[in-house]
Structures are given as C-alpha cells and as structure tokens.
C-alpha cells in the first residue's frame, strides 16, 4: 500500500508558489526600476536559420534611438535615477538570493 505524506506535499507546494511569486515580483520590479532609471535593457535581435527573424537591424536601431530619447526626457532627477538604479540592483539581488537559497535547500536536504 502506498502512503502519501500530504503535509510534506503541501509544504513543497507552498514553498514553490512562494518562491515563484518572490522571484517574478522582484524581477519585474527590478526591470521597471531599471527602465525608470534610464537604463532600458536593449536586446540584440535574434536571427534564426530558417525564414524567422525577430526584428531587423533597422528596427533595432529605431528601438535604441527611442530608448535614448525616452531616457533624456525622464522627469526624474539624477538622484532619483540613481536611487531607482540601486533599487533595481537590490531587486535583482533578492531574486538571486531566492534562487541560491532554493539550490542550497536542495543540496542540504539530500
């Protein structure tokens, strides 16, 4: 007869939902603060071997130009931009700590 430890199942489920919520929330908040600080992450276009191209180089240049223009007209002062940038780094650190904590728990509970 198979016996299921339901309490352990619920603990793992709650921990997974909580960790996912923390990582997604702080990552999105970090990206939001990074954009408010005027440092929008620009991703180079991906090109694939078949006929699929995400964006052209012309579209990439246009996006970079729009991001630079948006950064120049930001209503934030330099101090506020700096605070937003440091806040975004803190949010990314929380994400990294949550992931490393999960990995540590896996190795400690072997």
SVG drawing of the C-alpha trace seen along z (x, -y; Angstrom):
<svg xmlns="http://www.w3.org/2000/svg" viewBox="-2 -66 26 68">
<polyline fill="none" stroke="black" stroke-width="0.4" points="0.0,0.0 1.3,-3.5 1.2,-6.1 1.4,-9.7 2.7,-12.3 0.2,-15.1 1.8,-17.5 5.1,-17.3 3.3,-17.7 1.6,-20.9 4.8,-22.3 6.6,-21.8 3.6,-23.3 3.5,-26.4 7.3,-26.8 7.2,-26.6 4.4,-29.1 6.0,-31.5 9.4,-31.3 7.9,-31.8 6.0,-34.8 9.0,-36.3 11.3,-35.8 8.7,-37.0 7.7,-40.0 11.2,-41.3 12.5,-40.6 9.6,-42.6 10.0,-45.4 13.8,-45.4 13.2,-45.8 10.7,-48.5 13.1,-50.5 15.9,-49.9 13.8,-51.4 12.8,-54.4 16.5,-54.9 17.0,-55.4 18.9,-52.2 16.4,-50.2 17.9,-46.8 18.4,-46.6 18.4,-43.0 20.1,-42.4 17.9,-40.9 17.9,-37.1 18.3,-35.6 17.4,-32.0 18.5,-29.7 15.0,-29.4 13.0,-32.4 12.4,-33.6 13.8,-37.0 12.6,-38.6 13.4,-42.2 15.6,-43.7 18.7,-45.7 16.8,-48.8 14.1,-48.1 16.8,-47.5 18.4,-50.9 15.0,-52.6 14.3,-51.0 17.7,-52.1 17.0,-55.6 13.6,-55.6 15.0,-54.4 17.7,-57.1 15.1,-59.7 12.9,-58.4 15.9,-58.4 16.6,-62.1 13.1,-63.3 12.7,-61.4 11.1,-63.6 13.3,-62.1 16.3,-64.0 19.8,-62.5 19.4,-61.4 16.1,-59.8 17.5,-57.9 20.4,-56.7 18.1,-55.6 15.9,-53.7 19.1,-52.0 20.3,-50.9 16.7,-49.7 16.7,-47.6 20.1,-46.1 18.6,-45.3 15.6,-43.6 17.9,-41.5 19.9,-40.6 16.7,-39.4 16.0,-37.2 19.5,-35.8 19.2,-35.1 15.9,-33.3 17.3,-31.1 20.5,-30.3 18.5,-29.6 16.4,-27.1 19.5,-25.4 21.0,-25.4 17.9,-23.7 18.1,-21.0 21.6,-20.2 21.1,-20.3 18.1,-18.0 19.7,-15.1"/>
</svg>
